[in-house]
């Protein structure tokens, strides 16, 4: 994804919270690539995925107009959660930021933890 002016501070450096938006977009596209659109998960399965823990390390700055790659790797699959490693690169090899993200599955009505639906489990486990 391209870094736009809106992603940066007044010095043209990517604002730290922008990395979180980049990672969120990658997670949404990852789910979509497995056939799960977020609104459909809510309607068809009654669940939402929400970030329950985030550990992030900023290694190098990104700047206005950089072209970034955001990687995602499923590292652990729990009954009601997923653990993901996400990395942000400039060029293929320059690691700028890395994060460990735990995603919780919650009931769309009560917002309480709920097991990941079986159809979702079956598809996502292919990445483990």
N, C-alpha and C positions, 0 to 999 in steps of 0.2 A: 504494500500500500504506500501511497505517496504521502509525505508530510506536507500538510497545508499550513498556511499562516495561522489559522485558528488553533492549531495544535501547539504553537510555540509561545514563549514568553517574549518580552520586549527586545531581547537580545537575539531572537531567532533560534533559540535552543528549545527542543521539545520539552514542554512542561511535564513534570513527572506523572501527573494523573492521565495524560494523553496515552501513555504506555498501557494503562489499564483499559482504555477504550479500544486500543488496537487489539489487545488480547481478547476482549469481549467479542469483538467482531470475528476473530479467528475461531472462538468457541462456537459462536452461532453458525458460522459457515461449516464447521466440522460436523455439528449435529445435522445440518441441512444435507451435507454430503452423504450422511447415513440414512436419509429419508425422513428426518424429524424436523419439522418447522416448529418453532417455539409456540405460536398460537395453537397449532394442531395438538401439541402435547397437552396443553391445558384443556382443550375441548374434548379430545378423544380419550385421554388417559387421566385427566383431572390432576395433573402434576405440573410443577414448575421446577426449574433448576436455579439455584441461587448460590452465590459464593458464600461459603461459610468460614473459610480461612484463606489467607493469602500471605505468602512470604515472597518478598521481591528484593532483587539486588540490581542496582543500577551500576553498570560498569563503565560505559562511555556515553557521551551525549549524542543525540540525533539532532539534526538541524533542518531548518526549512528546506523543502524541496528534495530531501533524501528519499530514496526508494527503499522501503523496508520489507523484509520477509518476517512473518510471525509464524513460528512453528508451534506445534502442539503434539504432545505424546501422552497417551493414557498410560499411567504407571501402576495404578491400583484400582481395583473395582470392588467396592463394598456393597452391602445390601441396600443402603440408601445414600451412597455417596460415590464420587469419582475423585481420584487424585490425578492431576495433570501437571506435567512439566511444560512450561511455555517459555520460548526464547524469542527474542527480537534481534534480527540481524540487519546490518547494512552490508550490501554486497553478500556474496554467499558465505563468507567466513568471518566477518567482523561482528562478534557478539557484543551487543549493546546492553542488553537487559535480560535477566532470567528470573523466572518465578515458579513457585510451586503453588498450585491453586487447588483447593478442595471445593468441589461442587456438591451441594446437598440437594437431594430430591425431596420436595415438600408437597403436601396436599395443597391444591390450588385454592381451596376454601378456607381451611383452618391454618394454613402456613406451618403445620407441624411436620416433622420428618415422616417420610413414607417410603416404603421399598420402591426401588426403581421398577417400573412395569416390565414384565417378562419379555415382551416384544422389543423393548428398548435394550434390555440386557443382552438378549441374543445378538442383536446387530452390533452393539458397541463392543462386546467382548471380542469381536474379530480384530480389534485394534490392540488388545492386550498381549 
